[in-house]
Amino acid sequence: MEHLQRTRPNNGDWAVEAHGLIKKFGENQAVDGVDLNVRAGTIYGLLGPNGAGKTTTIRMLATLLRPDAGSAHIFGHDVVKESPIVRQLIGVTGQYASVDESLSATENLVIFSRLLGLGRAESKRKAAELLEEFGLTEAARRPLKNFSGGMRRRLDLAASLIAQPPLIFLDEPTTGLDPRTRNQMWETIRRLVNTGSTVLLTTQYLQEADELADRIAVIDRGIVVAEGTVDELKGSVGSSSLHLRIQNSLEIETARHTVEQVLKAKANVSSEGGKIIAPLADADKVTDLLIALRERGIHLTELSVQKPTLDEVFLTITGHGAEEGASSAPDKLEEVRG
């Protein structure tokens, strides 16, 4: 029986090393000099809104798209010059995995396994094992056209793992899933890393990046604007943040300017109308701020001091929320199977 031969990384290796990646689509600069270093055996998050360049970056790393400039290596192998080797080291999930909508989940996984060189008996065993891992055993014989969105997403991830690749690219794997299914996917992703894989995850969900990623790169308009652990990124906006909601939305700019004057820090207006967020280094300044706002006749409906969230990190770094669109860059992931 023929088995796929895969290079297994050591935890001390770099799974991804990218320097100065650039990609243009016509006049649109989708990726503008991205640098990434992903250590093997970790979960690395690419965080940013639609059109930020996350998926275009993944496509270049996965050999689906040739960079216009820069270089990238997967476990030391050049993605352009050694693309056949790179493809043997990766698994990519994006859209739905299926050969035929009328076939069952088992039949689709068996076909993928056979295409990847596994024998008939091994393919059936692998399909059963993956369906159990992803909670799909009861639906194993059901045609894919009758699967829910969450079931299809889990099957897609299962198909990408048939060859047990050392590096797995997950492009927004939980978009559109209900909270229960999303939590199940998170547990599965954690198990993948515990069994030796490396995961590079793109997401728009700040909570997802917070829950999963060992390190995060914040990407906006094709540029990595911040990189570090979750704690490091949160620390970049201070140990605490002040949240103010203004009663009269017409006074929001006057209030923001007042906050910046008193706190000596940049304040941002969140996508939630009438809410101002600013880093707070000195809690004693809150009293001064309230006096200044009252002198200007600005009334508040809410005031709180909180630990910074990743949303605030994104807002502070980029000046807009993580769910606001950044550009109209083509950012769709084509499927590839190692």
C-alpha positions in Angstrom: 0.0 0.0 0.0 1.4 3.4 -1.0 1.5 6.1 1.5 2.3 9.8 1.0 5.8 10.7 2.1 5.8 14.0 3.9 8.6 16.0 5.4 7.8 16.5 9.1 9.1 19.7 10.6 10.9 20.1 13.9 9.4 22.6 16.3 12.5 24.7 16.1 12.0 25.2 12.4 10.4 28.2 10.7 7.3 27.0 8.9 6.9 30.3 7.0 9.4 32.9 6.2 8.2 35.7 4.0 9.9 39.0 3.1 8.6 41.9 1.2 5.7 40.1 -0.6 4.0 42.4 -3.1 1.1 41.6 -5.4 -0.8 44.0 -7.7 -4.1 43.6 -9.5 -4.0 46.3 -12.2 -3.8 49.6 -10.3 -4.7 48.0 -7.0 -1.9 47.1 -4.6 -3.4 44.1 -2.8 -0.3 43.2 -0.9 2.4 45.9 -0.3 5.5 44.4 1.3 4.3 41.8 3.7 6.8 40.2 6.1 5.9 37.1 8.1 7.7 34.6 10.3 5.7 31.6 11.6 7.3 29.1 13.9 6.5 25.5 13.4 4.1 24.0 15.9 2.1 27.2 16.5 -1.1 28.9 15.4 -0.4 32.2 13.7 -3.2 34.6 12.9 -3.6 37.0 10.1 -6.1 39.5 11.3 -7.8 42.1 9.2 -11.0 43.1 7.3 -12.2 42.0 3.9 -9.9 43.3 1.2 -7.0 43.8 3.6 -4.8 41.4 1.6 -5.0 38.3 3.9 -6.1 35.8 1.3 -3.9 37.2 -1.4 -1.0 36.7 1.0 -2.1 33.1 1.7 -2.4 32.4 -2.1 1.1 33.5 -2.7 2.4 31.3 0.2 0.4 28.3 -1.1 1.9 28.6 -4.6 -1.5 29.6 -6.1 -0.4 33.1 -7.0 3.1 34.3 -8.1 4.4 37.3 -6.1 5.3 40.4 -8.1 8.2 40.9 -5.7 9.6 39.6 -2.5 10.3 36.0 -1.4 8.7 33.3 0.7 9.8 29.9 2.0 7.8 27.1 3.5 10.1 24.9 5.8 13.0 26.4 3.9 11.6 25.7 0.4 11.1 28.6 -2.0 7.4 28.9 -3.0 8.3 29.9 -6.6 11.3 27.8 -7.4 10.3 24.7 -5.4 6.5 24.9 -5.7 6.0 21.1 -6.2 7.8 20.4 -2.8 5.9 23.2 -1.1 2.6 21.7 -2.3 3.6 18.5 -0.6 4.0 20.3 2.7 0.7 22.2 2.9 -3.0 21.9 3.1 -5.3 24.7 2.2 -9.0 25.2 3.0 -11.1 27.9 1.5 -14.4 27.1 -0.2 -16.2 23.8 0.0 -14.6 20.5 -0.6 -16.5 18.2 -2.9 -16.0 16.1 -6.0 -19.7 15.5 -6.5 -22.7 17.0 -4.7 -24.7 13.9 -5.1 -22.0 11.7 -3.5 -21.8 11.1 0.3 -19.2 12.6 2.6 -17.5 9.2 2.8 -17.4 8.9 -1.0 -15.9 12.3 -1.4 -13.2 11.8 1.2 -12.3 8.4 -0.3 -12.0 10.0 -3.8 -9.7 12.7 -2.3 -7.6 10.0 -0.6 -7.3 8.0 -3.7 -6.2 11.1 -5.7 -3.5 11.6 -3.1 -2.1 8.1 -3.6 -3.6 6.2 -0.7 -4.8 2.6 -1.3 -8.5 1.6 -1.3 -8.6 0.2 2.2 -6.4 3.0 3.7 -8.7 5.6 2.0 -11.8 4.1 3.6 -10.1 3.9 7.0 -8.9 7.5 6.7 -12.3 8.8 5.7 -14.0 7.1 8.6 -11.3 8.4 11.0 -11.8 12.0 9.8 -15.6 11.9 9.8 -15.4 10.7 13.4 -12.9 13.5 14.3 -15.2 16.1 12.8 -18.4 14.8 14.3 -19.8 13.8 10.9 -20.1 10.0 11.3 -23.9 10.1 11.5 -24.1 12.0 8.3 -21.4 10.0 6.5 -23.8 8.5 4.0 -25.8 11.6 3.4 -25.3 13.4 0.0 -23.3 16.6 0.3 -26.2 18.6 -1.2 -28.1 18.0 2.0 -25.3 19.2 4.3 -25.6 22.4 6.4 -23.0 25.2 6.0 -21.3 24.2 9.3 -21.1 20.5 8.2 -19.7 21.5 4.9 -17.0 23.7 6.5 -16.0 20.8 8.8 -15.8 18.4 5.8 -13.7 20.9 3.9 -11.2 21.0 6.8 -11.3 17.2 7.0 -10.5 16.9 3.3 -7.5 19.2 3.7 -6.1 16.9 6.4 -6.1 13.6 4.5 -2.4 13.8 3.9 -1.7 15.2 7.4 0.3 18.2 6.0 2.8 19.9 8.3 1.4 23.3 7.5 -2.3 24.1 7.2 -3.7 27.3 5.8 -7.1 28.1 7.1 -8.8 31.0 5.3 -11.6 32.3 7.6 -12.7 28.8 8.6 -15.5 29.8 10.8 -17.2 32.6 8.8 -20.9 32.3 9.0 -20.9 29.4 11.5 -23.2 29.4 14.6 -21.4 29.8 17.9 -21.6 26.1 18.8 -20.1 24.9 15.5 -17.4 27.7 15.7 -16.3 26.4 19.1 -16.1 22.9 17.8 -13.9 24.1 14.9 -11.7 26.0 17.4 -11.2 22.7 19.4 -10.3 20.9 16.2 -7.8 23.5 15.2 -6.1 23.3 18.7 -5.9 19.5 18.4 -4.2 19.8 15.0 -1.4 21.8 16.5 -1.2 19.5 19.5 -0.5 16.6 17.1 2.3 18.5 15.4 0.8 20.6 12.6 1.4 24.4 12.1 -1.7 26.5 11.3 -1.7 29.9 9.5 -5.2 31.3 10.1 -6.8 34.3 8.5 -9.8 35.8 10.3 -12.0 38.9 10.6 -13.1 37.7 14.1 -11.1 39.4 16.8 -12.3 36.8 19.4 -11.1 34.0 17.1 -7.6 35.5 16.9 -7.6 36.0 20.7 -8.8 32.4 21.3 -6.4 30.6 19.0 -3.4 32.5 17.9 0.0 32.3 19.5 1.1 35.3 17.5 -0.9 37.7 15.3 -0.1 39.9 12.4 -2.6 42.8 11.9 -2.9 43.5 8.2 -4.6 46.5 6.7 -4.6 47.7 3.1 -1.9 45.1 2.1 0.5 46.1 4.9 1.3 44.4 8.2 0.7 47.2 10.6 1.4 45.4 13.9 2.7 42.0 14.9 3.1 40.2 18.2 1.4 38.0 20.8 -2.1 38.9 21.9 -0.8 40.4 25.2 1.9 42.4 23.3 -0.7 43.9 20.9 -3.1 44.7 23.7 -0.2 46.3 25.7 0.5 48.6 22.7 -2.7 50.5 23.5 -2.0 50.8 27.2 -3.1 48.8 30.3 -6.6 50.3 30.3 -8.9 52.1 27.9 -11.6 54.6 28.5 -15.0 54.1 26.7 -17.4 57.1 26.4 -20.7 57.2 24.7 -21.9 60.7 23.8 -25.6 61.6 24.1 -25.6 64.0 21.1 -23.9 62.5 18.1 -23.4 65.9 16.6 -20.9 66.7 19.5 -18.8 63.6 18.8 -15.8 65.4 17.2 -15.8 68.1 19.9 -15.8 65.4 22.6 -13.1 63.4 20.8 -10.9 66.5 20.7 -11.5 67.2 24.4 -10.6 63.6 25.3 -7.3 63.9 23.3 -6.5 67.3 25.0 -7.0 66.0 28.5 -5.6 62.5 28.2 -2.8 63.5 25.9 -3.5 60.4 23.8 -5.2 59.6 20.4 -8.9 58.9 20.7 -10.9 57.0 18.1 -14.6 57.0 17.3 -15.8 53.4 17.1 -18.0 52.0 14.4 -20.8 52.0 17.0 -22.1 55.5 16.7 -21.3 58.0 19.4 -18.7 55.9 21.2 -15.2 57.2 21.8 -12.3 54.9 22.9 -8.9 56.1 24.2 -6.0 54.6 26.0 -5.9 55.5 29.7 -2.5 55.7 31.4 -3.6 57.7 34.4 -7.0 57.0 36.0 -6.8 60.3 37.9 -7.3 62.1 34.5 -10.9 60.8 34.3 -12.1 63.4 36.8 -10.3 66.2 34.8 -12.0 64.9 31.6 -15.5 64.8 33.1 -15.0 68.5 34.2 -13.8 69.5 30.8 -16.8 67.8 29.1 -19.3 69.4 31.5 -17.7 72.8 30.8 -18.4 72.3 27.1 -21.9 71.1 27.7 -21.3 67.6 26.5 -23.4 64.9 28.1 -22.5 61.3 28.4 -24.8 58.2 28.4 -22.0 55.8 29.3 -18.5 55.8 30.8 -16.3 52.8 31.6 -12.7 51.8 32.0 -11.8 48.5 30.5 -8.9 46.3 29.7 -8.0 46.8 26.0 -9.5 44.3 23.4 -8.1 43.3 20.1 -10.8 45.4 18.5 -9.3 48.5 20.2 -5.8 47.4 19.1 -7.1 47.4 15.5 -8.9 50.7 15.9 -5.9 52.4 17.5 -3.4 51.1 14.9 -5.5 51.6 11.8 -8.0 54.3 12.7 -11.0 52.1 11.7 -12.7 49.0 13.1 -11.7 45.5 12.0 -15.0 44.8 10.4 -14.9 47.9 8.2 -13.8 47.2 4.6 -10.3 48.2 3.7 -10.2 48.0 -0.1 -11.8 46.1 -2.9 -8.8 43.8 -3.5 -9.6 40.5 -5.1 -9.4 38.3 -2.0 -10.9 34.9 -2.9 -9.1 31.7 -2.1 -8.9 29.0 -4.7 -8.8 25.4 -3.4 -5.7 23.3 -3.6 -5.0 19.9 -2.2 -1.3 19.3 -1.2 
